[in-house]
C-alpha cells in the first residue's frame, strides 16, 4: 500500500507540465527583457513549490502510515517528500527541453514503474 501511494503521487507529477508550459512563454519574454535570469527563476519556482509538496506529503503520510500500522511517520514523510521534489524537478526539466505533447509522453514513460518478471 505504501508503494502504491508513493508511486501514484510521483506519477501525478506529470500534472505540473501544463502550468510549466504556460509559464514558459512569459519566462522567455521576461528573460529576453532582462527582468531576471534562469537561476533566480528556477530558485523561486523551486522554493514556491516546496510548501505545496510538503502539504501533499504530510497529508498522505498522516492518512497512510497509521492505517498501515507503521511507526516510521517521519521516515515515510521524508521519503515521499524527497521523491515528489525529485519527480517535479524532473518533469520541469523534461518540459523545458521538449514540446508539451512530447513532454507528457516522455514524462509518463519515464515515471511508469517497471515490472520485473521472475
Protein Blocks (a to p, Z undefined) as FASTA:
>chain_A
ZZmmmmmmmmmmmmmmmmmmmmmmmmmmmmmnomacfklmmmmmmmmmmmmmmmmmmmmm
mmmmmmnopaklmlmmmmmmmmmmmmmmmmmmmmmmmcfklmmmmmmmmmpccdddZZ
